[in-house]
Amino acid sequence: MDAKTLLAMGRTPAVQRATIHPFDRGEPGPFYYQRAAHPVGLEAERLLGELDGGDAVLFPSGMGAITSLVLALLTPGATVAVADGGYYGTHGLLAGELSRWGLKTITFDQTAPPPTADLVWLEPCSNPMLTFPDLDAAIETARANGARVAVDNTVLSPLLLRPLDHGADFVLHSASKILGGHHDAILGVVVCADEADAARLRQFRTASGIVAAPDPAWLLIRGLKTLAVRVPRQSAAALELARRLQRHPAVSIVRYPGLDNPVAAKYVDAFGPLLSFDVADADHAAHVERSLKLIENATSLGGVTSTLEARARWEPERVPPGLLRLSAGLEDIEDLWADLDRAL
């Protein structure tokens, strides 16, 4: 019984942990050594490629995926324009560790046209500032200036947005988040519009050893089976919580593209699980964290369990001291609101 049939029956293919596979009549097959490829990873890539409409390459983390994309496909001295207000780890890696290899990084307001660069990095529903670019216009401008375009689509997932359909060259996901969905697997993926780019990434992955293991790949396949159920429910919960938070006297601002953002509404019908909101200051934010009973005071996002944290502990120079980031899970909306209201 092949892997596709197993998935159709609601069963995930078995984890195959073998690091080597026998040659066939003296010739290496597709799975001769796990650093090059393995059966569970190949199945995960097939599913991810179908979802995003491109050629998917799996990595052991989102950061590993970013590192591989930049080192494999750019050259020393290249410039990357990164959306401001997006995931702090992306900018930190590019402007920090990879600057030693000659990479230049600039930030820009992604609600405006992107600057001239070799690679433009967009992030719809940016994390944690929740800005949303006019994707078609930004990609058109970037291409006209000779840039390639990568879109970090971690927050929305391909269920809500497929950036390759809008002309992006690459889509990146931290698959640890909403794709995996259970806070139990660290993975990343780059989905390429061009098969040659995917082939280059696989070549780099094999050479560098930045390889995803079978066990987390198996957990990702399991998580993908419920993606179409989780995404609408978590998006609906986030929207309702955002609306209620707007009316709460302890909250000064709520960031969520579903709150009458006309640009976001051009591209998606639902807006994902992530929102952020501000309370008075860092002390108030810490009080909310300590007062939660149901929502986990934890980092990360996109899982079946709701999480909330004060982001200033990680990126104090980039966010207001009272900013709280909330990822809506699958709990009952009234239970979630009661927990938030009490903590506030």
N, C-alpha and C positions, 0 to 999 in steps of 0.2 A: 504494500500500500504506500503510495507516494505521499510526500509532504503536503501537497495541495489537497489531496483527498482527506488526510487527517485533519487539516484545518477546517474543511467543509463539514466534517462531523463534530466540530467543536473540540477537537483534540489537538494539542500542540505536539509537533514532532519531538521525538526523544532527544535529550541532550547527548551529544556525542563528544566526549572529552578527549578523544585520541589526538595526540599531537602529530602523529604520523599515520599515513595510509599506504598500503602496498602499491608498488608500481604495477601497471597492467602490461604484461609482456615486455617488461624492461623499459617502459615509458611512464613518466610521472603523470598521474591523473590530475583532476582539478583540485583534489584535496591532499596532495602528497605531504604537505607540512602545514601545521596550523597557522604559522606566521604569515603564510601566503593566502590561505582561505580555509574555511571549515564549513561543514554542511549547514549547521544552524545559522551561522552568520550569513551565508549565501541566501537562505530562505528569508531572513529578516531584511536583507537588502532588496530582494525581489518585492516583498510587500511594501516597503518604504518607497521604492521606485514607482510602483503602481499608484500609491497614494499621492505622490507629488508630481508625477508625470515626467520623470527623468531617470537618470542612472545613479543609484544610491551607493554610497561607500560608507561603511560602518567604522566607527572608531571607539576607543575605550572611554571617552568622555567628550563633552562638548568642547572643552578647552583643547583636548587632543585634536579634535576636528578642526578648530580654528588654526592651531599651530601647523597642522599638516597642509591646510589650504594655502596658507601664506608662504610657507617654506617651499612647497612643491610647485606653486604656480606663479609666484612673484620673484623678482630678482632683487639683490641688494641695492639700496637706494630708492626703492619704490615707495610711493606715497599711498597711504590708506586714509580715506576720509570716513570717520566713524560718527554715526548719529549720536549727538549729545543726549544725555538723559537715559541712555540704554544701559545694558548690563555692564556693571563696572569692571567685571573680570575681563571682558573683551578689550576695553581700552587699556586696562592695566597690563595685560599681556603684550599688546602691540606696542604701546608707548614705553613699556618697561623692559621686559626680558628681550623682546625681539628687536628693540632699538639698537642693541649691541651688535646686531647683524646688519645694521644700516637701514632698517625700516624707518620711515618717517610717518608719523601719525598726526592728523589734524582732526578736530571735532567741528561739527556744524549742526545747525538747527535743521532737523530733517523735515520740518514743515515748510521749509524754503528750498529753492533749488540747490543741489549739491555743488560743492566746489570742484575744481579740476583736480583729478587724482588718478592713480593707476587702478585703484579698486575703491568703489563706493560701498559702504556698509550701512544698510538700512535695517530698521527694527520696528516693524508695525507693532503697536501696543508695546512701546519701549518699556523696559523694566529698570526702575520703578516709576518713571515719570509719565508713562502711558500716553506719549505723543504718537501720532499716526501720520505717516507721510502720504502725500498724493503719489501713489506708487507709479502709475503710468507716466506722469510728468517727470518724476525724479529719475526714473530709468531712462526715459528719452533724453533728458538733459545729460545724464552721465555718459550715455553712449555717444552722444554728439560731441562730447569732450574727450572721447577716446578711452573712457574707463570701462572696466567690467564691473558688474554689480553682484554683490552677495546680500541676501536677505536672511536675517535671523528670524525665523518664524516659530520660535519655541513656544511663545505664548498662545498663538492662535491655532497652530497645527494645520495640516493640510485639509482637515475637515472643514475649516472655515475659509482658508486662503491658500491658493497655489501660486506663489510668486513667479514660477517659471512660465506660467500662462500669461504673465504680464511683461515678459521679456528679460527677467533676471537670468544671470548666468549660473548662479549657485543659490541653493537654499540650505541653510544650516539649522539643525535642531539640537538642543540639548535633550536627547531622548530620555534622559533621567527624569524629565518633567512630565508633561502631559502625555507624551507618546507611551512611556512605560506606565505611568499613572498610579504607581503604588509605593513610591519612595523606597524601592528595594533594588534598583539596578542603576548603575552609572554607565551611560553610553552617550555617544554623539554620532551625528550623521551629516554628511554633505551630499546633497542631491544635485547632480550636474545636468545642465541642458545639453552639453556636448559630451559625447561618449569618449572623445579623446582626452578631455579633462579628467573624466572618471578613471580612465586607464592610467593616466599620469599619477593620480592620487593613490591608486592601488599599488603602482610601482614604488612610490615613496613610502607607503605604509609597510610594504614588505621589507624594504631596505632599512627603514627606521625602527621597525618593531612596534609602532604605535597601533597595536592590534587589539580588537575587542575579543574577549574570551567567550566560549560557548554558553556558559551559564547565564550571564546577563543578557546575551542575545536571545536565549530561550525565554527569559522573563519579559523581554520586550515583545516578543511574538504573542505571548499570553496577554500582555496589556493591550496590544493592538486589537484584539478580538472584542474589547468592550469600548473602544475609542468612540464609536458612533453613538453610544449610549451616554458616556460620561460627558462629552463635550457640550451637548445641548443643555444638560442639567446643570453643569457647573457654570456655564455662561448665564443661564437664567438666574441662578442663585446670586452670582456676582452682580448682575444688573439690579436685582431687587435690593440687595444689601447697599449698593451704591446710592440708590434712590432714598433709602431710609437714612443712610448716613448724612446725606445732604440736608436733612431736616433736623439733625441732632444738634442741640445747642453746644455740645462740647467739641464739635468738628468744624474747622474753619474752611476746609477745601476738600473736595473729593475729586480724584482723577480716575476717569473710566471712559473710554471712547464711546460706550453705549449711551452716555448722557448727552445726547443731541450733538454729536460730532458729525457734521455733514460729510467731511472727507472720508472718515471711517465707514460711514453708511454707504458710500459709493462702492465699497469693496466687499463688505461682509454683512451678513444678516444677524450674526451673533458675535460677541466680542471677547470671548474667552473667560477664564476664571480669575484673572488678576486685576486688582485695583489697589489704589493707595489713597490715603487720606491723612490730614494733618490735625493733630491736637496742639494744645497751647505751646508745649515745649518738651524738652527731653525728659523731665521728671514726670510729666503727664503720660508720655509715651511708655515709660518704664512702668508706671502704675497700671496701665492697660495690660501690658504684657504679664505682669504678676497676678492680675485679677482674673484671667481667663480660666474657665473650667472645662469647656468642651473643645474650643479651638486650640490647637497645639501652638505654643510659643516656640517656634522652630523656623529654621531657614528653609529655602527651596520652595517650589510651587508646583501646581499641576496635579497633585496626588488626590486620591479619594478622600484623604483627611485634610480638613481645612488647616491652614497655617497662617500665623501672623508674627511679624517681627518689626522692630524699630530699625530702619536701615542705616541710621546715622552711626551705629556701632561699626559698620563696615566701610561706609563711604561718607564720612562727616563733611568733607569738603564739597560734596556734590548735591546733598539733599538737605532739606530743612530739618532741624533737630527733632521736631515732633512728627516726622513722617512715619507712618505705619503702613507696611505692605501686607495685604491680605490676599490669600489665594483660597477661593471657595472650593470646598470639597463636595461630597455627596450627602452630608448630613441634612436633616430636615431644616428648611429655611427658618422656621419659627424658633427652633432650638438655637440655631446660629445667631439669630438676631437677639434672642434673650441673653445669650452669653456676651455679645458685644455691648449691648445696652447696659448691662450690669457693670461690665468692666469700665465703660466710659463714665 
